[in-house]
Amino acid sequence: MTWLEVCEHRSLQNLPFKIEIDEKGRILMSPVKVYHSAYL
């Protein structure tokens, strides 16, 4: 996937966490830090 495809994909919009793609186009999701989960 390209970054433009990720930005336009409906299921990847408005996520409560950060995502990025690696050099092979794979989506990587950053885990939420423990202290952030306490703010739910």
N, CA, C, O and CB atoms as a CASP TS submission, in Angstrom:
PFRMAT TS
TARGET T0000
AUTHOR 0000-0000-0000
METHOD Language model
MODEL 1
PARENT N/A
ATOM      1  N   MET     1       0.833  -1.185   0.000  1.00  0.00           N
ATOM      2  CA  MET     1       0.000   0.000   0.000  1.00  0.00           C
ATOM      3  C   MET     1       0.871   1.239   0.000  1.00  0.00           C
ATOM      4  O   MET     1       1.971   1.247   0.552  1.00  0.00           O
ATOM      5  CB  MET     1      -0.944   0.003   1.203  1.00  0.00           C
ATOM      6  N   THR     2       0.374   2.256  -0.611  1.00  0.00           N
ATOM      7  CA  THR     2       1.056   3.542  -0.550  1.00  0.00           C
ATOM      8  C   THR     2       0.400   4.371   0.550  1.00  0.00           C
ATOM      9  O   THR     2      -0.690   4.037   1.016  1.00  0.00           O
ATOM     10  CB  THR     2       1.004   4.284  -1.930  1.00  0.00           C
ATOM     11  N   TRP     3       1.060   5.447   0.963  1.00  0.00           N
ATOM     12  CA  TRP     3       0.501   6.295   2.010  1.00  0.00           C
ATOM     13  C   TRP     3      -0.810   6.931   1.559  1.00  0.00           C
ATOM     14  O   TRP     3      -1.719   7.108   2.370  1.00  0.00           O
ATOM     15  CB  TRP     3       1.503   7.378   2.408  1.00  0.00           C
ATOM     16  N   LEU     4      -0.919   7.277   0.281  1.00  0.00           N
ATOM     17  CA  LEU     4      -2.152   7.852  -0.251  1.00  0.00           C
ATOM     18  C   LEU     4      -3.300   6.847  -0.151  1.00  0.00           C
ATOM     19  O   LEU     4      -4.419   7.227   0.192  1.00  0.00           O
ATOM     20  CB  LEU     4      -1.953   8.295  -1.714  1.00  0.00           C
ATOM     21  N   GLU     5      -3.040   5.583  -0.442  1.00  0.00           N
ATOM     22  CA  GLU     5      -4.073   4.536  -0.311  1.00  0.00           C
ATOM     23  C   GLU     5      -4.494   4.369   1.140  1.00  0.00           C
ATOM     24  O   GLU     5      -5.676   4.177   1.423  1.00  0.00           O
ATOM     25  CB  GLU     5      -3.559   3.190  -0.864  1.00  0.00           C
ATOM     26  N   VAL     6      -3.546   4.440   2.059  1.00  0.00           N
ATOM     27  CA  VAL     6      -3.865   4.342   3.484  1.00  0.00           C
ATOM     28  C   VAL     6      -4.764   5.504   3.899  1.00  0.00           C
ATOM     29  O   VAL     6      -5.749   5.299   4.608  1.00  0.00           O
ATOM     30  CB  VAL     6      -2.571   4.329   4.337  1.00  0.00           C
ATOM     31  N   CYS     7      -4.438   6.714   3.468  1.00  0.00           N
ATOM     32  CA  CYS     7      -5.229   7.895   3.830  1.00  0.00           C
ATOM     33  C   CYS     7      -6.633   7.844   3.264  1.00  0.00           C
ATOM     34  O   CYS     7      -7.561   8.354   3.892  1.00  0.00           O
ATOM     35  CB  CYS     7      -4.540   9.151   3.352  1.00  0.00           C
ATOM     36  N   GLU     8      -6.818   7.247   2.102  1.00  0.00           N
ATOM     37  CA  GLU     8      -8.125   7.193   1.462  1.00  0.00           C
ATOM     38  C   GLU     8      -8.963   5.990   1.879  1.00  0.00           C
ATOM     39  O   GLU     8     -10.159   5.960   1.590  1.00  0.00           O
ATOM     40  CB  GLU     8      -7.952   7.183  -0.017  1.00  0.00           C
ATOM     41  N   HIS     9      -8.386   5.014   2.537  1.00  0.00           N
ATOM     42  CA  HIS     9      -9.099   3.786   2.919  1.00  0.00           C
ATOM     43  C   HIS     9     -10.052   4.093   4.068  1.00  0.00           C
ATOM     44  O   HIS     9      -9.627   4.578   5.116  1.00  0.00           O
ATOM     45  CB  HIS     9      -8.098   2.657   3.323  1.00  0.00           C
ATOM     46  N   ARG    10     -11.342   3.810   3.873  1.00  0.00           N
ATOM     47  CA  ARG    10     -12.372   4.168   4.874  1.00  0.00           C
ATOM     48  C   ARG    10     -12.138   3.522   6.240  1.00  0.00           C
ATOM     49  O   ARG    10     -12.314   4.179   7.265  1.00  0.00           O
ATOM     50  CB  ARG    10     -13.743   3.765   4.365  1.00  0.00           C
ATOM     51  N   SER    11     -11.753   2.270   6.270  1.00  0.00           N
ATOM     52  CA  SER    11     -11.593   1.577   7.551  1.00  0.00           C
ATOM     53  C   SER    11     -10.356   2.032   8.331  1.00  0.00           C
ATOM     54  O   SER    11     -10.206   1.680   9.501  1.00  0.00           O
ATOM     55  CB  SER    11     -11.516   0.087   7.316  1.00  0.00           C
ATOM     56  N   LEU    12      -9.478   2.804   7.706  1.00  0.00           N
ATOM     57  CA  LEU    12      -8.276   3.281   8.381  1.00  0.00           C
ATOM     58  C   LEU    12      -8.385   4.743   8.801  1.00  0.00           C
ATOM     59  O   LEU    12      -7.413   5.313   9.297  1.00  0.00           O
ATOM     60  CB  LEU    12      -7.075   3.098   7.482  1.00  0.00           C
ATOM     61  N   GLN    13      -9.538   5.353   8.613  1.00  0.00           N
ATOM     62  CA  GLN    13      -9.734   6.749   8.997  1.00  0.00           C
ATOM     63  C   GLN    13     -10.278   6.829  10.415  1.00  0.00           C
ATOM     64  O   GLN    13     -11.006   5.939  10.854  1.00  0.00           O
ATOM     65  CB  GLN    13     -10.685   7.458   8.014  1.00  0.00           C
ATOM     66  N   ASN    14      -9.932   7.881  11.125  1.00  0.00           N
ATOM     67  CA  ASN    14     -10.419   8.167  12.480  1.00  0.00           C
ATOM     68  C   ASN    14     -10.092   7.067  13.477  1.00  0.00           C
ATOM     69  O   ASN    14     -10.907   6.743  14.341  1.00  0.00           O
ATOM     70  CB  ASN    14     -11.907   8.383  12.453  1.00  0.00           C
ATOM     71  N   LEU    15      -8.918   6.500  13.361  1.00  0.00           N
ATOM     72  CA  LEU    15      -8.487   5.482  14.321  1.00  0.00           C
ATOM     73  C   LEU    15      -7.982   6.155  15.594  1.00  0.00           C
ATOM     74  O   LEU    15      -7.437   7.257  15.532  1.00  0.00           O
ATOM     75  CB  LEU    15      -7.383   4.576  13.710  1.00  0.00           C
ATOM     76  N   PRO    16      -8.157   5.510  16.745  1.00  0.00           N
ATOM     77  CA  PRO    16      -7.697   6.115  17.999  1.00  0.00           C
ATOM     78  C   PRO    16      -6.208   5.908  18.274  1.00  0.00           C
ATOM     79  O   PRO    16      -5.746   6.161  19.386  1.00  0.00           O
ATOM     80  CB  PRO    16      -8.489   5.555  19.143  1.00  0.00           C
ATOM     81  N   PHE    17      -5.468   5.460  17.290  1.00  0.00           N
ATOM     82  CA  PHE    17      -4.033   5.236  17.448  1.00  0.00           C
ATOM     83  C   PHE    17      -3.330   5.602  16.155  1.00  0.00           C
ATOM     84  O   PHE    17      -3.969   5.803  15.122  1.00  0.00           O
ATOM     85  CB  PHE    17      -3.734   3.766  17.840  1.00  0.00           C
ATOM     86  N   LYS    18      -2.017   5.686  16.220  1.00  0.00           N
ATOM     87  CA  LYS    18      -1.224   6.056  15.047  1.00  0.00           C
ATOM     88  C   LYS    18      -0.950   4.834  14.182  1.00  0.00           C
ATOM     89  O   LYS    18      -0.777   3.722  14.683  1.00  0.00           O
ATOM     90  CB  LYS    18       0.099   6.715  15.471  1.00  0.00           C
ATOM     91  N   ILE    19      -0.913   5.062  12.872  1.00  0.00           N
ATOM     92  CA  ILE    19      -0.480   4.009  11.962  1.00  0.00           C
ATOM     93  C   ILE    19       0.576   4.599  11.033  1.00  0.00           C
ATOM     94  O   ILE    19       0.639   5.810  10.822  1.00  0.00           O
ATOM     95  CB  ILE    19      -1.688   3.417  11.150  1.00  0.00           C
ATOM     96  N   GLU    20       1.388   3.726  10.495  1.00  0.00           N
ATOM     97  CA  GLU    20       2.390   4.122   9.510  1.00  0.00           C
ATOM     98  C   GLU    20       2.629   2.936   8.598  1.00  0.00           C
ATOM     99  O   GLU    20       2.174   1.829   8.883  1.00  0.00           O
ATOM    100  CB  GLU    20       3.722   4.591  10.192  1.00  0.00           C
ATOM    101  N   ILE    21       3.329   3.155   7.518  1.00  0.00           N
ATOM    102  CA  ILE    21       3.677   2.049   6.631  1.00  0.00           C
ATOM    103  C   ILE    21       5.190   1.919   6.588  1.00  0.00           C
ATOM    104  O   ILE    21       5.923   2.900   6.712  1.00  0.00           O
ATOM    105  CB  ILE    21       3.096   2.264   5.201  1.00  0.00           C
ATOM    106  N   ASP    22       5.642   0.670   6.407  1.00  0.00           N
ATOM    107  CA  ASP    22       7.080   0.448   6.316  1.00  0.00           C
ATOM    108  C   ASP    22       7.521   0.524   4.860  1.00  0.00           C
ATOM    109  O   ASP    22       6.716   0.832   3.981  1.00  0.00           O
ATOM    110  CB  ASP    22       7.466  -0.917   6.931  1.00  0.00           C
ATOM    111  N   GLU    23       8.775   0.249   4.606  1.00  0.00           N
ATOM    112  CA  GLU    23       9.321   0.384   3.255  1.00  0.00           C
ATOM    113  C   GLU    23       8.725  -0.613   2.262  1.00  0.00           C
ATOM    114  O   GLU    23       8.849  -0.425   1.052  1.00  0.00           O
ATOM    115  CB  GLU    23      10.816   0.213   3.294  1.00  0.00           C
ATOM    116  N   LYS    24       8.083  -1.663   2.756  1.00  0.00           N
ATOM    117  CA  LYS    24       7.447  -2.654   1.882  1.00  0.00           C
ATOM    118  C   LYS    24       5.951  -2.398   1.713  1.00  0.00           C
ATOM    119  O   LYS    24       5.266  -3.177   1.050  1.00  0.00           O
ATOM    120  CB  LYS    24       7.665  -4.054   2.435  1.00  0.00           C
ATOM    121  N   GLY    25       5.429  -1.307   2.308  1.00  0.00           N
ATOM    122  CA  GLY    25       4.020  -0.970   2.178  1.00  0.00           C
ATOM    123  C   GLY    25       3.117  -1.658   3.177  1.00  0.00           C
ATOM    124  O   GLY    25       1.895  -1.621   3.037  1.00  0.00           O
ATOM    125  N   ARG    26       3.705  -2.288   4.192  1.00  0.00           N
ATOM    126  CA  ARG    26       2.909  -2.940   5.230  1.00  0.00           C
ATOM    127  C   ARG    26       2.487  -1.913   6.272  1.00  0.00           C
ATOM    128  O   ARG    26       3.255  -1.014   6.614  1.00  0.00           O
ATOM    129  CB  ARG    26       3.700  -4.093   5.891  1.00  0.00           C
ATOM    130  N   ILE    27       1.267  -2.052   6.772  1.00  0.00           N
ATOM    131  CA  ILE    27       0.756  -1.125   7.783  1.00  0.00           C
ATOM    132  C   ILE    27       1.272  -1.537   9.149  1.00  0.00           C
ATOM    133  O   ILE    27       1.193  -2.709   9.519  1.00  0.00           O
ATOM    134  CB  ILE    27      -0.796  -1.086   7.775  1.00  0.00           C
ATOM    135  N   LEU    28       1.801  -0.580   9.898  1.00  0.00           N
ATOM    136  CA  LEU    28       2.268  -0.804  11.266  1.00  0.00           C
ATOM    137  C   LEU    28       1.400   0.034  12.195  1.00  0.00           C
ATOM    138  O   LEU    28       1.203   1.226  11.960  1.00  0.00           O
ATOM    139  CB  LEU    28       3.790  -0.439  11.426  1.00  0.00           C
ATOM    140  N   MET    29       0.887  -0.582  13.239  1.00  0.00           N
ATOM    141  CA  MET    29       0.079   0.133  14.214  1.00  0.00           C
ATOM    142  C   MET    29       0.858   0.262  15.507  1.00  0.00           C
ATOM    143  O   MET    29       1.334  -0.729  16.062  1.00  0.00           O
ATOM    144  CB  MET    29      -1.266  -0.582  14.455  1.00  0.00           C
ATOM    145  N   SER    30       0.983   1.483  15.976  1.00  0.00           N
ATOM    146  CA  SER    30       1.709   1.734  17.218  1.00  0.00           C
ATOM    147  C   SER    30       0.813   1.405  18.401  1.00  0.00           C
ATOM    148  O   SER    30      -0.323   1.878  18.455  1.00  0.00           O
ATOM    149  CB  SER    30       2.194   3.202  17.291  1.00  0.00           C
ATOM    150  N   PRO    31       1.293   0.603  19.357  1.00  0.00           N
ATOM    151  CA  PRO    31       0.468   0.301  20.528  1.00  0.00           C
ATOM    152  C   PRO    31       0.302   1.525  21.421  1.00  0.00           C
ATOM    153  O   PRO    31       1.157   2.410  21.456  1.00  0.00           O
ATOM    154  CB  PRO    31       1.083  -0.848  21.328  1.00  0.00           C
ATOM    155  N   VAL    32      -0.803   1.556  22.133  1.00  0.00           N
ATOM    156  CA  VAL    32      -1.085   2.637  23.060  1.00  0.00           C
ATOM    157  C   VAL    32      -0.229   2.430  24.302  1.00  0.00           C
ATOM    158  O   VAL    32      -0.092   1.309  24.792  1.00  0.00           O
ATOM    159  CB  VAL    32      -2.602   2.697  23.420  1.00  0.00           C
ATOM    160  N   LYS    33       0.332   3.492  24.794  1.00  0.00           N
ATOM    161  CA  LYS    33       1.133   3.413  26.024  1.00  0.00           C
ATOM    162  C   LYS    33       0.181   3.151  27.211  1.00  0.00           C
ATOM    163  O   LYS    33      -0.977   3.568  27.178  1.00  0.00           O
ATOM    164  CB  LYS    33       1.969   4.747  26.247  1.00  0.00           C
ATOM    165  N   VAL    34       0.658   2.478  28.228  1.00  0.00           N
ATOM    166  CA  VAL    34      -0.152   2.097  29.374  1.00  0.00           C
ATOM    167  C   VAL    34      -0.784   3.329  30.036  1.00  0.00           C
ATOM    168  O   VAL    34      -1.962   3.296  30.393  1.00  0.00           O
ATOM    169  CB  VAL    34       0.699   1.324  30.387  1.00  0.00           C
ATOM    170  N   TYR    35      -0.028   4.396  30.201  1.00  0.00           N
ATOM    171  CA  TYR    35      -0.575   5.557  30.884  1.00  0.00           C
ATOM    172  C   TYR    35      -1.657   6.263  30.059  1.00  0.00           C
ATOM    173  O   TYR    35      -2.479   6.979  30.630  1.00  0.00           O
ATOM    174  CB  TYR    35       0.538   6.528  31.212  1.00  0.00           C
ATOM    175  N   HIS    36      -1.680   6.084  28.730  1.00  0.00           N
ATOM    176  CA  HIS    36      -2.746   6.646  27.909  1.00  0.00           C
ATOM    177  C   HIS    36      -4.035   5.874  28.066  1.00  0.00           C
ATOM    178  O   HIS    36      -5.117   6.455  27.973  1.00  0.00           O
ATOM    179  CB  HIS    36      -2.337   6.669  26.456  1.00  0.00           C
ATOM    180  N   SER    37      -3.946   4.569  28.303  1.00  0.00           N
ATOM    181  CA  SER    37      -5.157   3.748  28.428  1.00  0.00           C
ATOM    182  C   SER    37      -5.943   4.113  29.677  1.00  0.00           C
ATOM    183  O   SER    37      -7.133   3.807  29.758  1.00  0.00           O
ATOM    184  CB  SER    37      -4.795   2.261  28.456  1.00  0.00           C
ATOM    185  N   ALA    38      -5.322   4.749  30.640  1.00  0.00           N
ATOM    186  CA  ALA    38      -6.028   5.141  31.853  1.00  0.00           C
ATOM    187  C   ALA    38      -6.966   6.318  31.618  1.00  0.00           C
ATOM    188  O   ALA    38      -7.825   6.586  32.457  1.00  0.00           O
ATOM    189  CB  ALA    38      -5.037   5.487  32.939  1.00  0.00           C
ATOM    190  N   TYR    39      -6.827   7.026  30.502  1.00  0.00           N
ATOM    191  CA  TYR    39      -7.643   8.208  30.228  1.00  0.00           C
ATOM    192  C   TYR    39      -8.948   7.884  29.496  1.00  0.00           C
ATOM    193  O   TYR    39      -9.675   8.803  29.120  1.00  0.00           O
ATOM    194  CB  TYR    39      -6.846   9.193  29.415  1.00  0.00           C
ATOM    195  N   LEU    40      -9.259   6.620  29.287  1.00  0.00           N
ATOM    196  CA  LEU    40     -10.502   6.263  28.603  1.00  0.00           C
ATOM    197  C   LEU    40     -11.620   6.579  29.498  1.00  0.00           C
ATOM    198  O   LEU    40     -12.778   6.364  29.138  1.00  0.00           O
ATOM    199  CB  LEU    40     -10.542   4.797  28.191  1.00  0.00           C
TER
END
